[in-house]
């Protein structure tokens, strides 16, 4: 997957916006970061904010594309996504999970009812 495709998928989520934090592109919902994009050359890599259980599930589904971020961040669910090895359907699922982890409950509920812009 190309970094631009990752960006497009992230920005399709309701109220998602692109910003920057410490020189890295990030994606936020109402000010809270759910993913970052940067590094890794042309194929790039991203980071998604998952729970520990979600991280474990995605690692089980595709250990080539997903890996825990090192240190305490990885222990909290932050997960590397190696874009070159990633399948679009899993990236979409990981981004949605990360978005839900930080989105306000009412906004997530609106999306569940079909009022989101995905």
N, C-alpha and C positions, 0 to 999 in steps of 0.2 A: 504494500500500500504506500502511496506517495504521501508526503507530509500535507500537501494541499487537499488530498482526499480526507485525511484525518481532520483537518481544519473545517472542511465543509460539513462533515458529520457532526462535529462538536457544535457548530454554530446553528445547526438545524434544531437543536433542543430548545424548548421554550425559555425565552428570556436569556439565552446564553449570549455572552459577549466576550470579545477578545481583548486582552490586555497584556501587560508585561510586568514581571516581577524579577528583580535581580538579573535583568538582561535576558530572561527566558519568556517566550510567548506563553500566556496562560489563558484558560477559558474559565469563566465564572458565571454563576447564576446569583443575582442579587448580591454581588460583591464577594462571594465565597468561591474559592478555586476548586474546581473538580477535575481539571486536567492541565497538563503543560505539554509543550511541544518544543523540541530543540535538541541539538547535538546529534551525533551519529552520522554526519555526512549527508550525502544525497538521499539515502534511504531513511535516515533519521530514526529517532526514537521519541517516545512520548512517555508520560507518567499519568496514571489515573488513580484517583482516590477511592479505593475500595475498602470494604471492611476486611478483617482477617479471614472470615469465612468465604467471602467473595473471591479474595485473592487466591485462596486454596483451590476453589472451584476452577478459576481461570487457568491456574498452573496445571491442574489436572487435565483440562481440555486441550491446552496447547503450551507445553513447556518450552517450545522453540520461540514463541512470540512473547510470552509473559515471564517476568522474573521479579521477585521482591526487590525493592530499592534497599541498598545496604543500610545497616544500622537500625536505629530506633524507628526511623520513618517507615521502613519496610515492615517492621513489626506492628505498625499501626495500620497497615493495609496499602500504603503507597506502593504502586506496582509499575515496573518498567514495562513498556510495550514496544517491542522491536518491530517497527513498521514493515521492514522488508519481509519478515516472516509472517505477518499478520493477515488473517482472512477478514474480509470486510464485515461479515455477519458477527464475528466475535468482537471486533472493534466496536461495532455499533452497540452490542450488548454491554460491553465494558463501559463505554461512555455513558450509556443510559443508567447503569448501576451507579457510576461515580456521580452523575448529575443528581440522581435521587438521594444520594448520601448527603448532599449539601443543600438541596433545594428546600424551600419552605414547604411544610406539609400541605398547605392549601394549594400551592402551585402544583405539587405532585398529584394531588387529588384531582385537580382540574384536568391534568393530562390523562389520568385514568378514565375520566368521564368523556374524553375525546375532545376537550377544548384546547389542547395544546397545539403548537404549530409544527409538530414533527411530521 
